[in-house]
Amino acid sequence: MSELADEYGLLSVAVGEHADRVATIAIDRPDARNAMNGQVREELKDALATAEDDDRVRVIVLTGAEGSGAFVAGADVTEFAERTPLDQREASARPRVYEAVDELSKPVIARLNGHTLGGGCELAQACDVRIAARGAKIGQPEINLGIIPGGGGTQRLPRLVGEGQAMRLILSGELIDTEEAAEIGLVDEVCDEDTLDERVYGLAGTMAEKSPVALEFAKDAIRASSRMGLEEGLDYETQLFFQLFATEDMREGVEAFLEKREPEFSGK
C-alpha cells in the first residue's frame, strides 16, 4: 500500500480535493443508507491503513456519501439473521473497523452528514473529532433488536458523555438530535448543512498545516488521558514532549517563530 486511490466498490476516496493533505473517505452505499456490511468494513480497514501509510495525507475525514441522508445508519442487520453465536464471535474478532479508526496515528474527523445510528454512532465515537450537520439523528438503537452495542459503544460512549447519559441512550434506544448530542458531548460541533464542509475542511486544513510528528504525539497523549491514571499520564506526556526535541520539525517551528514566518514542516 502506498497512495490512497479511489479503487473501492462501496467507498469513495479523495486526497486534497477539499483541503491540502486531507483525505476524505466516504462510505458510498446510499441504497442502504450507508449501512456497514462485511464489504464496507473490509474496504474501510484497507483504506484507513493506506491513508495511514500515504505521505500525502496528514488528516482524514470520514463521512457518508451524499444523497443517503446518513453518515452510517448502522450495521447491515440482514447479516444478523442467520448468524450463530460462533459466527458472530468470528465476525467480531479484533481488530475491527472501530479499532482501525481508533488506532490511527493521524487525526480523524467524523463529518456526520446525516443519521448516525448503531454501528455508525460507534464508528463516530472512534474518531477524534465529530462535527454534525443540523437535523441528523444520533443514537444506539441496538436494544430494540434484543442486542447491545457491539462495536465499542458501551465503552467509548460513557467516556464521552458520562455513565448516566450512556445508560439512558443505550438502555432506551432513544435517538437524539444533533443539538442535544452537542450538549452532552457526543458531538463536538453542529453546523448548518450549507456550512458543514467549510467548518470540517477548515479545521482539517488547519490541522494538516502542523507537524505530522507533533500531531501524532499530541493525539497519543490526549488518548492516554482516558486510559491511564493522572500521574502515569503526566509522565507519558513528558516523555513524548522531550522526544519531540529530537525532530527537525521542532527546530523548524522554533526558528520560524523567532524569524516571524510560517513554518514548513517536513514530518521529520
N, C-alpha and C positions, 0 to 999 in steps of 0.2 A: 504494500500500500504506500503510495507516495502523495498524490494530489487528489483532492476531492473532485469528483465529476458527477454529472447527472446521468447515472447509469443504473438506476433502480426502477423496479416495477411499481412500487407503492410509495415512493418518496420523490420529492423534487429538491434538488440541492443547487446552491449557487454560492460563489465566493466573490465578494467585492461588489455585488450588484447594488446594495443599498448603502454600504459604508466600507471604506478600505479595511482590509484584513479581517473582515467579518464574514463568517459563513452562515448561511441560512439553510436549515434542514427542515423541510415541511412534509408532514405526513399527508399523502395525497390519495385518499380513499373516500371521496365525497359521497359515494352511494351508500356508505356505511357510517357516515358522519365521522370519518377518520378513526373508527374503532380499530384497536390493535389486535390483529390476528398473528399467527406464527410468522408469516412472511414479513409483516411490518416490524415485528420485534427483531428478527434476524437482520433485516436491512438497516434498521436503526443502529443496532450494535456495530455493524460494519461501517456505516457512515460516520458514526461518532469516533470510532477508532482511527479511521482515515483522517478525519479532521484533526484529531489529536497529533497525528504524525506529519501533518501538512504545514510546512514552514510559512505558507502564505496566510495562515489562519491564526489569529490571536484570541478571537472571541467567537462564540457560537450562539446563534439564535435558533431556538427550537419552537416550531409553530405548527398549525394545521393549515392545509391548503384552503384557499378561499372557496366560497360557494357552498360549503357544507354546514355552516352555522356552528361549527365546533372546532375547538383545539383538538381534543380527543374525547369522544363520547363514552370512553371506557374500553373494556376488553370486548372482544367479539364473543358474545355469550353463546352463539351457535356451537362454538368449540367445546363448551362445557357439557353438552347434552349427554354424550356417551362416555365421558371420562370416568375411569375408576380412580380411587384414591392413589393407586400406584402410578397411573397415567399422570395425574396432576402433580404428584411428587416429582416425577421426572421433568414435567414442563416447568416446575418452579425451581429447578436446580439453579444455584447461583454459579457465575454471575448472570443476572438477568439484565434487562434493558435499564431498569431503575438504578442498579449498581453501575452500569456502564456510564450513565449520566453523572451520578454522584461522584464517581472516582476520577473523572476527567481533571487534568491539571489546569485546563483553560476555562475561563468563566463561561457560564451558560445562562442565557436569559430566556425565560419562557415567555413567548409572545402569545398570550391567551386571547385568541381572536374569536372565541365563541365558547359554547358549553364545554366545561372541563369536569368530567364525571368519572367516578370509579378509578380505573387504572390511569385515566388521563389526569385526574387530580393527583394521583401518586407520582406520575411522571413529572408534573409541575413541581411537586414538593421536592423532588430530587435535584431540581435546577437551583441556581444560585440566587436569581432574582426573578420575580414573577410580575409582569405588567399585563393588566387585563383590559379588554375592551368593555366599556359600559354596556350593560344589558345581558351579559352572559350569566349563566347559572353554574355554580360550582358545588361539588359535594361528593360524598361517598355513599352511594345508594345500595351497596352490596347486600346490606341486611335484608333488603326487600326480596332478594333471591335465596334467602336462607344461608348466606355465607358471610364472610367478613372480608375486609380489605386484605389482599394477599401480596401486594407489591410494595409494602413498607408503610402503608397508611397508618397502621396502629402505632408505629414507632416515630415516623417523621412528623406526622400531624400534631401530636402533643408537644413536640419540641418547638413547633411554630406558633401554636395558638393556645397552649396550655392544656392540661389534662381534662378540665371540665368542658371546655368547648369541643375538644376532640370526642369526648364521651357523647356529647349532645349530637354532633354530626354523624358519628359512626353508628350509634345505637338507634337513632331515629331514621337514618337515611335521608334526612331533610336536605333539600337543595337551597342554597342561599345565593343572593345576588352579589355582584362584584363589590358594591359599596360596603355591605356587611363583611364580606371576605377581607376587605382592606381594614376595616375597623378591628377585626380580631387578629390580623396579622397573617392571614392565609395568602393574600397577595400584597405586594408592596406598593403598587400604584394602580390607579384606574384612569383610563383615558377615554375620551370620545373616540368613536371608530375612525373618524377622519383625522385624528391626531395621533393614533396609535403608532404608526410607523415612524413619525417624526420623533416621538419620545423613545421608542425602543432602539432605533438605529442611531439616534443622537447619543444615548447612553452607551450603546455598544461601541460606537466610533470613538467616544471619549476613552473608554477602557482600552481599546485597541491601540491607542497612541502611547500607552505606557510600556514600560519594560516587561517583556514576557516573563522574565525570571521573577521580577517583583510581583507580577500578577499571580504567578503560581504560588509563591511563598505566602503572599497575603491571603489567598484563598485557603491554603493549607492551614494557616494559623487560625483563621476565623472558624473553619470547620472544627478545629481541635477544641474550641471553646465549649462546644456542646458534648464533647466526647472525652474530655479529660477533667480532672479536678482543677481548681483555680491555680494552686501552686505548680502543679505539673504543667498546666497550660502556659503559665508565665515563663517557666524555664524553657519550654518549647519555643515560644515566641522569641526569646532572647537568642537561642541557638540559630534560628532562621535569620534573625536580624543581623547578627555579626557575619554569618556566611555570605550575605549579600555584599559585604565589603570586599570580597574577592572577585566581584564581577566587573566587567567592562561597563555595563550599564550603570552601575552605581557611580563610577568615575565620571561617565558622560553626564549623568544627571546633576552631579555636584558642579562640574565645570560649566555646564550650560546655565545653571542658576547663577553662578558667580559672574559669568560673562553676559548675563541678561539676554539669553537667546533660548529658542526652543530646543530641547534635547532630541537627538536622533538615536533611539535605542536599537540595538542590534540583536538583543536576546542572548548576549554572551556575558 
